[in-house]
């Protein structure tokens, strides 16, 4: 029995030591800024992390990046923020997993005197105004405008007439909701374009595949699909290939990830809306840095958005 | 009445010894983190960890009861989401707070009892019955809310999560109360003894006159009820009830239970062990965050600790026998 206990101790110690070495690399006198991502396994957030790390190097700050295992896990994200507050980071940059659920975490950070910069997903204005917390700065792209670009693209491509499907993100997410609103708004100008199916695929690629495959079963005459993210769009592309309809259905995604750009070049996707996650990450760290120095920052920074088609899709 | 007679004392001893093992694991972890980071062993961080452990810890109590009977409950996370959204919408439709809380608990209890009936009357394996309920409750939660979170509650309701009793966060106090009651039920009541007896040997329990159906149904009911309680705490904490809340919580609860020394074969286990198991998971997650370990590596560490804990547990058990 004693042997067993010693074993536990040794293993736990060595494991934590291993992890500690990574931790201590980041220690030192420079200000510590934390970036909490929705998840670390989505290309969009990986790009954002790269941009943030680049900016942190330039500014000479220690950047700590943490993320929950699953994009939708609001409770895990809250725990991560609580734990970072304990380590007394100087500023927090967060991409909220939930527009409303993030509010209590912002309150907690503010109570500990830590300014919060929100990136990508806007915090619900009503929930925020009812709390004691304050978002020091918001950095995002205009998702509504992006959705509108996508709608206008489809309207033009279909010649103002046809049947369209939509793959939505997780309901209640500001990002997806805004894209959807913009998309619907753009299609109002062309009443002969009909949205025959609009279903959520929860931001995930495999669900994009399955949901779109199902939609194709019930609406085989669909001419275009707008997916609120590239991952779901790429899933739809596979579903279209499985139905042997490649090239017959216009696919437009959102995010302009490398893979989506390649798909656009290859012709399996028609367009994607580009945000600049790297730029967003960099701006977040810069703003956090200014806040630590006590300098004023803009309450809102909008990173420009543009449509990526075959002409400008070449991977940077 | 104890159908296992003489072996009981031996079991008791091995429980005690093994819990000591789990407890030393937790202490080792605490000491390691204390050495590694100055931010760990502070009162505010320890309260922070305790609060973070509450949700899984409370669900894991129900899971412990279920696993002691030799069953499993995969539905707890979904039942949490369903009872959470039903309670949240009752609150928002102006139903008084105490009644809304009872509705939330009631939905949880009901789901649990249905699980129990499917298993006892329907004779379904627990894995299948609760797997079905996992999907039904999740779908029901999504239908009920049309997929959207319900948020924005009164200060009174939120104080369930934000309030403090003697400077200890209210959820931690609630968790402690749940554990004290569960420990008492398991050790001092007929229901508790029957729970062990059913898990030890269901046939023998039946032959010795125990109402196996009733007791099993009650046990699944308890698991559902505690999911409802966890739903109240989670909703108050996030100021929002999400239909997608609690995904994979069943796995965390099973992990906490098994780390705590409860045998998946049934017949043995303690809630105090489960509490230590839940704390180990919470301390580990907290420590890895404090040390800024990459989120991918964190998963490797957590998985390894679960495997290691059970390996050692089994080794100790073999030696005990």
Interface residues (C-beta under 8 A of the other chain):
Chain A: X1 X4 X5 X7 X8 X9 X11 X12 X13 X15 X16 X17 X19 X20 X22 X23 X26 X40 X41 X64 X65 X66 X67 X68 X69 X70 X72 X73 X74 X75 X78 X79 X80 X82 X83 X84 X86 X87 X88 X98 X100 X101 X103 X104 X124 X126 X127 X130 X170 X171 X172 X200
Chain B: X17 X21 X24 X25 X28 X29 X32 X33 X36 X37 X39 X42 X44 X45 X48 X51 X52 X55 X146 X147 X148 X149 X151 X152 X162 X234 X237 X238 X239 X240 X242 X244 X245 X247 X248 X285 X286 X287 X288 X289 X290 X291 X292 X293 X294 X295 X296 X297 X299 X301 X304 X305 X308 X309 X312 X315 X316 X319
